[in-house]
Amino acid sequence: MLEPSGTVELLVVETATGEEEELVLTGKDFYPERRSMLDDDVLPDDDDSQ
Protein backbone atom coordinates (compact mmCIF):
# COMPACT_ATOMS: atom_id res chain seq x y z
CA MET A 1 0.00 0.00 0.00
CA LEU A 2 1.32 3.42 -0.90
CA GLU A 3 1.57 6.05 1.79
CA PRO A 4 1.40 9.82 1.28
CA SER A 5 4.65 11.66 1.81
CA GLY A 6 5.52 15.31 2.14
CA THR A 7 3.17 18.04 3.23
CA VAL A 8 0.26 20.04 1.89
CA GLU A 9 0.17 23.71 2.81
CA LEU A 10 -3.11 25.60 2.48
CA LEU A 11 -3.59 29.32 2.95
CA VAL A 12 -7.13 30.13 4.07
CA VAL A 13 -8.20 33.76 3.69
CA GLU A 14 -11.31 35.25 5.30
CA THR A 15 -12.62 37.39 2.46
CA ALA A 16 -14.51 39.82 4.70
CA THR A 17 -11.52 40.69 6.90
CA GLY A 18 -8.52 39.57 4.85
CA GLU A 19 -7.31 37.53 7.82
CA GLU A 20 -5.02 34.67 6.75
CA GLU A 21 -4.52 31.29 8.39
CA GLU A 22 -2.07 28.65 7.21
CA LEU A 23 -3.03 24.97 7.45
CA VAL A 24 -0.30 22.34 7.05
CA LEU A 25 -1.25 18.69 6.57
CA THR A 26 1.15 15.74 6.62
CA GLY A 27 0.70 12.05 5.87
CA LYS A 28 -0.11 11.28 9.51
CA ASP A 29 -3.22 13.48 9.31
CA PHE A 30 -4.83 10.85 7.08
CA TYR A 31 -4.12 7.88 9.37
CA PRO A 32 -6.02 7.99 12.70
CA GLU A 33 -3.60 5.53 14.35
CA ARG A 34 -0.74 8.03 13.79
CA ARG A 35 -2.52 11.04 15.27
CA SER A 36 -1.66 12.27 18.73
CA MET A 37 -4.04 11.79 21.64
CA LEU A 38 -4.73 15.54 21.61
CA ASP A 39 -6.65 15.17 18.33
CA ASP A 40 -9.46 13.46 20.27
CA ASP A 41 -10.31 16.86 21.76
CA VAL A 42 -10.56 18.42 18.28
CA LEU A 43 -12.35 15.74 16.27
CA PRO A 44 -16.11 15.41 16.89
CA ASP A 45 -17.48 12.10 18.12
CA ASP A 46 -20.00 10.32 15.89
CA ASP A 47 -22.28 9.86 18.92
CA ASP A 48 -22.63 13.63 19.45
CA SER A 49 -24.27 14.18 16.05
CA GLN A 50 -27.40 12.20 16.92
PyMOL Python script that loads the backbone (N, CA, C, O; Angstrom):
from pymol import cmd

cmd.read_pdbstr("""\
ATOM      1  N   MET A   1       0.844  -1.186   0.000  1.00  0.00           N
ATOM      2  CA  MET A   1       0.000   0.000   0.000  1.00  0.00           C
ATOM      3  C   MET A   1       0.890   1.251   0.000  1.00  0.00           C
ATOM      4  O   MET A   1       1.847   1.347   0.768  1.00  0.00           O
ATOM      5  N   LEU A   2       0.563   2.176  -0.850  1.00  0.00           N
ATOM      6  CA  LEU A   2       1.321   3.421  -0.903  1.00  0.00           C
ATOM      7  C   LEU A   2       0.904   4.352   0.224  1.00  0.00           C
ATOM      8  O   LEU A   2      -0.265   4.398   0.609  1.00  0.00           O
ATOM      9  N   GLU A   3       1.859   5.083   0.740  1.00  0.00           N
ATOM     10  CA  GLU A   3       1.568   6.051   1.792  1.00  0.00           C
ATOM     11  C   GLU A   3       1.904   7.448   1.299  1.00  0.00           C
ATOM     12  O   GLU A   3       2.888   7.634   0.582  1.00  0.00           O
ATOM     13  N   PRO A   4       1.085   8.447   1.681  1.00  0.00           N
ATOM     14  CA  PRO A   4       1.397   9.818   1.283  1.00  0.00           C
ATOM     15  C   PRO A   4       2.691  10.290   1.946  1.00  0.00           C
ATOM     16  O   PRO A   4       2.989   9.923   3.083  1.00  0.00           O
ATOM     17  N   SER A   5       3.431  11.084   1.239  1.00  0.00           N
ATOM     18  CA  SER A   5       4.647  11.656   1.814  1.00  0.00           C
ATOM     19  C   SER A   5       4.652  13.149   1.548  1.00  0.00           C
ATOM     20  O   SER A   5       3.936  13.637   0.673  1.00  0.00           O
ATOM     21  N   GLY A   6       5.456  13.865   2.299  1.00  0.00           N
ATOM     22  CA  GLY A   6       5.520  15.310   2.137  1.00  0.00           C
ATOM     23  C   GLY A   6       4.413  16.009   2.905  1.00  0.00           C
ATOM     24  O   GLY A   6       3.788  15.434   3.796  1.00  0.00           O
ATOM     25  N   THR A   7       4.187  17.244   2.543  1.00  0.00           N
ATOM     26  CA  THR A   7       3.172  18.040   3.226  1.00  0.00           C
ATOM     27  C   THR A   7       2.322  18.790   2.214  1.00  0.00           C
ATOM     28  O   THR A   7       2.725  19.009   1.071  1.00  0.00           O
ATOM     29  N   VAL A   8       1.148  19.173   2.660  1.00  0.00           N
ATOM     30  CA  VAL A   8       0.263  20.039   1.888  1.00  0.00           C
ATOM     31  C   VAL A   8       0.083  21.299   2.713  1.00  0.00           C
ATOM     32  O   VAL A   8      -0.282  21.228   3.886  1.00  0.00           O
ATOM     33  N   GLU A   9       0.332  22.441   2.115  1.00  0.00           N
ATOM     34  CA  GLU A   9       0.174  23.714   2.815  1.00  0.00           C
ATOM     35  C   GLU A   9      -0.963  24.493   2.168  1.00  0.00           C
ATOM     36  O   GLU A   9      -0.931  24.775   0.970  1.00  0.00           O
ATOM     37  N   LEU A  10      -1.963  24.837   2.965  1.00  0.00           N
ATOM     38  CA  LEU A  10      -3.111  25.602   2.484  1.00  0.00           C
ATOM     39  C   LEU A  10      -3.116  26.966   3.152  1.00  0.00           C
ATOM     40  O   LEU A  10      -2.824  27.084   4.343  1.00  0.00           O
ATOM     41  N   LEU A  11      -3.441  27.974   2.400  1.00  0.00           N
ATOM     42  CA  LEU A  11      -3.591  29.316   2.945  1.00  0.00           C
ATOM     43  C   LEU A  11      -5.069  29.667   2.853  1.00  0.00           C
ATOM     44  O   LEU A  11      -5.616  29.804   1.758  1.00  0.00           O
ATOM     45  N   VAL A  12      -5.707  29.811   4.001  1.00  0.00           N
ATOM     46  CA  VAL A  12      -7.133  30.127   4.074  1.00  0.00           C
ATOM     47  C   VAL A  12      -7.259  31.613   4.368  1.00  0.00           C
ATOM     48  O   VAL A  12      -6.668  32.120   5.323  1.00  0.00           O
ATOM     49  N   VAL A  13      -8.038  32.312   3.537  1.00  0.00           N
ATOM     50  CA  VAL A  13      -8.199  33.759   3.691  1.00  0.00           C
ATOM     51  C   VAL A  13      -9.667  34.077   3.919  1.00  0.00           C
ATOM     52  O   VAL A  13     -10.521  33.713   3.111  1.00  0.00           O
ATOM     53  N   GLU A  14      -9.956  34.756   5.016  1.00  0.00           N
ATOM     54  CA  GLU A  14     -11.308  35.247   5.302  1.00  0.00           C
ATOM     55  C   GLU A  14     -11.535  36.457   4.406  1.00  0.00           C
ATOM     56  O   GLU A  14     -10.890  37.492   4.575  1.00  0.00           O
ATOM     57  N   THR A  15     -12.452  36.324   3.454  1.00  0.00           N
ATOM     58  CA  THR A  15     -12.624  37.389   2.462  1.00  0.00           C
ATOM     59  C   THR A  15     -13.144  38.686   3.069  1.00  0.00           C
ATOM     60  O   THR A  15     -12.804  39.765   2.582  1.00  0.00           O
ATOM     61  N   ALA A  16     -13.948  38.611   4.103  1.00  0.00           N
ATOM     62  CA  ALA A  16     -14.512  39.824   4.704  1.00  0.00           C
ATOM     63  C   ALA A  16     -13.452  40.651   5.425  1.00  0.00           C
ATOM     64  O   ALA A  16     -13.482  41.881   5.379  1.00  0.00           O
ATOM     65  N   THR A  17     -12.511  39.973   6.093  1.00  0.00           N
ATOM     66  CA  THR A  17     -11.519  40.688   6.899  1.00  0.00           C
ATOM     67  C   THR A  17     -10.111  40.654   6.317  1.00  0.00           C
ATOM     68  O   THR A  17      -9.261  41.457   6.699  1.00  0.00           O
ATOM     69  N   GLY A  18      -9.863  39.728   5.395  1.00  0.00           N
ATOM     70  CA  GLY A  18      -8.520  39.574   4.848  1.00  0.00           C
ATOM     71  C   GLY A  18      -7.590  38.802   5.767  1.00  0.00           C
ATOM     72  O   GLY A  18      -6.400  38.673   5.480  1.00  0.00           O
ATOM     73  N   GLU A  19      -8.125  38.287   6.873  1.00  0.00           N
ATOM     74  CA  GLU A  19      -7.305  37.526   7.821  1.00  0.00           C
ATOM     75  C   GLU A  19      -6.872  36.211   7.181  1.00  0.00           C
ATOM     76  O   GLU A  19      -7.678  35.515   6.564  1.00  0.00           O
ATOM     77  N   GLU A  20      -5.585  35.877   7.335  1.00  0.00           N
ATOM     78  CA  GLU A  20      -5.025  34.669   6.747  1.00  0.00           C
ATOM     79  C   GLU A  20      -4.687  33.652   7.825  1.00  0.00           C
ATOM     80  O   GLU A  20      -4.246  34.005   8.919  1.00  0.00           O
ATOM     81  N   GLU A  21      -4.903  32.381   7.497  1.00  0.00           N
ATOM     82  CA  GLU A  21      -4.524  31.290   8.387  1.00  0.00           C
ATOM     83  C   GLU A  21      -3.909  30.195   7.535  1.00  0.00           C
ATOM     84  O   GLU A  21      -4.471  29.808   6.510  1.00  0.00           O
ATOM     85  N   GLU A  22      -2.754  29.697   7.959  1.00  0.00           N
ATOM     86  CA  GLU A  22      -2.069  28.647   7.214  1.00  0.00           C
ATOM     87  C   GLU A  22      -2.389  27.295   7.840  1.00  0.00           C
ATOM     88  O   GLU A  22      -2.329  27.139   9.060  1.00  0.00           O
ATOM     89  N   LEU A  23      -2.728  26.325   7.005  1.00  0.00           N
ATOM     90  CA  LEU A  23      -3.028  24.969   7.452  1.00  0.00           C
ATOM     91  C   LEU A  23      -2.036  24.036   6.778  1.00  0.00           C
ATOM     92  O   LEU A  23      -1.936  24.011   5.552  1.00  0.00           O
ATOM     93  N   VAL A  24      -1.298  23.266   7.580  1.00  0.00           N
ATOM     94  CA  VAL A  24      -0.305  22.344   7.046  1.00  0.00           C
ATOM     95  C   VAL A  24      -0.729  20.924   7.396  1.00  0.00           C
ATOM     96  O   VAL A  24      -0.920  20.596   8.568  1.00  0.00           O
ATOM     97  N   LEU A  25      -0.877  20.084   6.376  1.00  0.00           N
ATOM     98  CA  LEU A  25      -1.245  18.688   6.567  1.00  0.00           C
ATOM     99  C   LEU A  25      -0.068  17.807   6.178  1.00  0.00           C
ATOM    100  O   LEU A  25       0.647  18.089   5.216  1.00  0.00           O
ATOM    101  N   THR A  26       0.122  16.727   6.945  1.00  0.00           N
ATOM    102  CA  THR A  26       1.148  15.743   6.622  1.00  0.00           C
ATOM    103  C   THR A  26       0.484  14.386   6.466  1.00  0.00           C
ATOM    104  O   THR A  26      -0.714  14.251   6.715  1.00  0.00           O
ATOM    105  N   GLY A  27       1.237  13.393   6.061  1.00  0.00           N
ATOM    106  CA  GLY A  27       0.697  12.055   5.868  1.00  0.00           C
ATOM    107  C   GLY A  27       0.002  11.503   7.095  1.00  0.00           C
ATOM    108  O   GLY A  27      -0.991  10.787   6.965  1.00  0.00           O
ATOM    109  N   LYS A  28       0.495  11.817   8.288  1.00  0.00           N
ATOM    110  CA  LYS A  28      -0.106  11.280   9.513  1.00  0.00           C
ATOM    111  C   LYS A  28      -1.520  11.802   9.752  1.00  0.00           C
ATOM    112  O   LYS A  28      -2.287  11.181  10.487  1.00  0.00           O
ATOM    113  N   ASP A  29      -1.876  12.935   9.143  1.00  0.00           N
ATOM    114  CA  ASP A  29      -3.217  13.484   9.313  1.00  0.00           C
ATOM    115  C   ASP A  29      -4.285  12.605   8.670  1.00  0.00           C
ATOM    116  O   ASP A  29      -5.468  12.744   8.984  1.00  0.00           O
ATOM    117  N   PHE A  30      -3.889  11.708   7.778  1.00  0.00           N
ATOM    118  CA  PHE A  30      -4.830  10.850   7.079  1.00  0.00           C
ATOM    119  C   PHE A  30      -4.901   9.444   7.667  1.00  0.00           C
ATOM    120  O   PHE A  30      -5.654   8.606   7.172  1.00  0.00           O
ATOM    121  N   TYR A  31      -4.126   9.177   8.718  1.00  0.00           N
ATOM    122  CA  TYR A  31      -4.125   7.878   9.370  1.00  0.00           C
ATOM    123  C   TYR A  31      -4.416   8.067  10.848  1.00  0.00           C
ATOM    124  O   TYR A  31      -3.539   8.503  11.594  1.00  0.00           O
ATOM    125  N   PRO A  32      -5.640   7.745  11.293  1.00  0.00           N
ATOM    126  CA  PRO A  32      -6.017   7.986  12.699  1.00  0.00           C
ATOM    127  C   PRO A  32      -5.064   7.349  13.704  1.00  0.00           C
ATOM    128  O   PRO A  32      -4.850   7.915  14.776  1.00  0.00           O
ATOM    129  N   GLU A  33      -4.486   6.193  13.394  1.00  0.00           N
ATOM    130  CA  GLU A  33      -3.597   5.532  14.349  1.00  0.00           C
ATOM    131  C   GLU A  33      -2.290   6.290  14.534  1.00  0.00           C
ATOM    132  O   GLU A  33      -1.557   6.003  15.481  1.00  0.00           O
ATOM    133  N   ARG A  34      -1.972   7.239  13.675  1.00  0.00           N
ATOM    134  CA  ARG A  34      -0.744   8.026  13.791  1.00  0.00           C
ATOM    135  C   ARG A  34      -0.978   9.390  14.431  1.00  0.00           C
ATOM    136  O   ARG A  34      -0.023  10.118  14.702  1.00  0.00           O
ATOM    137  N   ARG A  35      -2.222   9.738  14.672  1.00  0.00           N
ATOM    138  CA  ARG A  35      -2.521  11.045  15.268  1.00  0.00           C
ATOM    139  C   ARG A  35      -2.213  11.027  16.756  1.00  0.00           C
ATOM    140  O   ARG A  35      -2.235   9.973  17.391  1.00  0.00           O
ATOM    141  N   SER A  36      -1.932  12.182  17.301  1.00  0.00           N
ATOM    142  CA  SER A  36      -1.662  12.267  18.732  1.00  0.00           C
ATOM    143  C   SER A  36      -2.965  12.160  19.513  1.00  0.00           C
ATOM    144  O   SER A  36      -4.048  12.316  18.949  1.00  0.00           O
ATOM    145  N   MET A  37      -2.860  11.897  20.786  1.00  0.00           N
ATOM    146  CA  MET A  37      -4.038  11.787  21.642  1.00  0.00           C
ATOM    147  C   MET A  37      -4.771  13.121  21.747  1.00  0.00           C
ATOM    148  O   MET A  37      -5.968  13.136  22.036  1.00  0.00           O
ATOM    149  N   LEU A  38      -4.094  14.224  21.524  1.00  0.00           N
ATOM    150  CA  LEU A  38      -4.733  15.537  21.608  1.00  0.00           C
ATOM    151  C   LEU A  38      -5.791  15.731  20.536  1.00  0.00           C
ATOM    152  O   LEU A  38      -6.720  16.516  20.729  1.00  0.00           O
ATOM    153  N   ASP A  39      -5.677  15.035  19.409  1.00  0.00           N
ATOM    154  CA  ASP A  39      -6.652  15.172  18.335  1.00  0.00           C
ATOM    155  C   ASP A  39      -8.048  14.742  18.768  1.00  0.00           C
ATOM    156  O   ASP A  39      -9.036  15.181  18.181  1.00  0.00           O
ATOM    157  N   ASP A  40      -8.145  13.888  19.788  1.00  0.00           N
ATOM    158  CA  ASP A  40      -9.457  13.455  20.275  1.00  0.00           C
ATOM    159  C   ASP A  40     -10.270  14.636  20.783  1.00  0.00           C
ATOM    160  O   ASP A  40     -11.500  14.609  20.727  1.00  0.00           O
ATOM    161  N   ASP A  41      -9.601  15.670  21.278  1.00  0.00           N
ATOM    162  CA  ASP A  41     -10.308  16.857  21.757  1.00  0.00           C
ATOM    163  C   ASP A  41     -10.817  17.719  20.602  1.00  0.00           C
ATOM    164  O   ASP A  41     -11.751  18.501  20.779  1.00  0.00           O
ATOM    165  N   VAL A  42     -10.213  17.582  19.432  1.00  0.00           N
ATOM    166  CA  VAL A  42     -10.559  18.419  18.283  1.00  0.00           C
ATOM    167  C   VAL A  42     -11.597  17.757  17.390  1.00  0.00           C
ATOM    168  O   VAL A  42     -12.514  18.417  16.902  1.00  0.00           O
ATOM    169  N   LEU A  43     -11.454  16.451  17.176  1.00  0.00           N
ATOM    170  CA  LEU A  43     -12.349  15.741  16.271  1.00  0.00           C
ATOM    171  C   LEU A  43     -13.681  15.443  16.951  1.00  0.00           C
ATOM    172  O   LEU A  43     -13.689  14.980  18.091  1.00  0.00           O
ATOM    173  N   PRO A  44     -14.808  15.695  16.282  1.00  0.00           N
ATOM    174  CA  PRO A  44     -16.108  15.406  16.887  1.00  0.00           C
ATOM    175  C   PRO A  44     -16.364  13.905  16.954  1.00  0.00           C
ATOM    176  O   PRO A  44     -15.926  13.148  16.087  1.00  0.00           O
ATOM    177  N   ASP A  45     -17.076  13.488  17.992  1.00  0.00           N
ATOM    178  CA  ASP A  45     -17.484  12.097  18.116  1.00  0.00           C
ATOM    179  C   ASP A  45     -18.712  11.861  17.256  1.00  0.00           C
ATOM    180  O   ASP A  45     -19.547  12.752  17.104  1.00  0.00           O
ATOM    181  N   ASP A  46     -18.826  10.659  16.687  1.00  0.00           N
ATOM    182  CA  ASP A  46     -20.002  10.325  15.889  1.00  0.00           C
ATOM    183  C   ASP A  46     -21.258  10.290  16.741  1.00  0.00           C
ATOM    184  O   ASP A  46     -22.349  10.564  16.241  1.00  0.00           O
ATOM    185  N   ASP A  47     -21.125   9.958  18.027  1.00  0.00           N
ATOM    186  CA  ASP A  47     -22.282   9.858  18.921  1.00  0.00           C
ATOM    187  C   ASP A  47     -22.906  11.217  19.201  1.00  0.00           C
ATOM    188  O   ASP A  47     -24.105  11.295  19.469  1.00  0.00           O
ATOM    189  N   ASP A  48     -22.121  12.289  19.145  1.00  0.00           N
ATOM    190  CA  ASP A  48     -22.630  13.625  19.453  1.00  0.00           C
ATOM    191  C   ASP A  48     -23.557  14.173  18.379  1.00  0.00           C
ATOM    192  O   ASP A  48     -24.343  15.080  18.651  1.00  0.00           O
ATOM    193  N   SER A  49     -23.480  13.638  17.158  1.00  0.00           N
ATOM    194  CA  SER A  49     -24.268  14.181  16.055  1.00  0.00           C
ATOM    195  C   SER A  49     -25.705  13.687  16.052  1.00  0.00           C
ATOM    196  O   SER A  49     -26.513  14.165  15.255  1.00  0.00           O
ATOM    197  N   GLN A  50     -26.041  12.753  16.911  1.00  0.00           N
ATOM    198  CA  GLN A  50     -27.403  12.204  16.922  1.00  0.00           C
ATOM    199  C   GLN A  50     -28.320  12.997  17.798  1.00  0.00           C
ATOM    200  O   GLN A  50     -29.500  12.667  17.916  1.00  0.00           O
TER     201      GLN A  50
END
""", "prot")
cmd.dss("prot")
cmd.show_as("cartoon", "prot")
cmd.util.cbc("prot")
cmd.orient("prot")
